[in-house]
Amino acid sequence: MTSVLHVDGVSRAFDGRPVLSEVSFQVAGGRMTGFVGANGAGKTTTMRIILGVLAADSGDVLWRGKPLSREVRQRFGYMPEERGLYPKMSVMEQIVYLGQLHGLSRASAAGKATKLLDRLGLGERAGEKLEKLSLGNQQRAQVAAALVHDPEMLVLDEPFSGLDPLAVDVVVDVLRERAASGVPVLFSSHQLELVERLCDDLVIIAGGTIRAAGDRARLRESYALPRFQLHTGADVSWLASWPGVTVVESDGTRAVIDLADGADDQKLLRAALDRGAVRSFGPVSPTLAEIFREVIR
């Protein structure tokens, strides 16, 4: 995994109030990096500093080991949380216009815009004014605007906001295709279940500081509890009185349990087998929501 974007010790204050403090993380080429945190945690400020919309008070943003220049930033694709397209212009007209601002010829921009809008399910609405579209379709148009110039990196602030489940799937597929081609993708979202499904790497920010960052699977291993799920063909109510076991949830023949330090999971498994067939028994990895709650305490 080769990191191409490196946010290194970035701090920022507004009117003397610290908003970011020594923020550091990396985004690798060809990977989807989820950036999560509560409202006001510092996600949007960090993204704006990456894009050069805001300046950092201290720290650096590096691209392939060198300070991130204006010329490189112009090759990025950015989608702000607040929709920034023109409501009175047609969808096609402004996607083409934005492509031209990034250096494409009008013909090239039109060709790319047509393919993108078709891919995002907006082909039949391309000639309509943006204000005539639903909020979800306006969001799809915003995604097209970020992608039309084939950016070298994508920075997307809440790209799935306002999308129904089918539209989310379409946008997810498009972003995965870009990542598969080698483009690094940094995106924020409040939908933790979606981030968990989509991201390769994860960055969690709270109170302007990074609380956890890294490969999603490794983070789940790092924050794993001694939690197991047992699914049998027999009643599992006996678990409540087993030494060292705390029953988290149970529905008759299935239970999720926490084991105290020193409790023997193999002894527990043998006891379950003595009582009937065991369909499954194994550790339960924490969800992103559980990791998030743990690290922001």
Summary of the structure (lengths in Angstrom):
residues: 297
radius of gyration: 23.4
end to end distance: 30.1
largest distance: 73.5
contacts: 931
relative contact order: 0.14
helix: 37%
strand: 30%
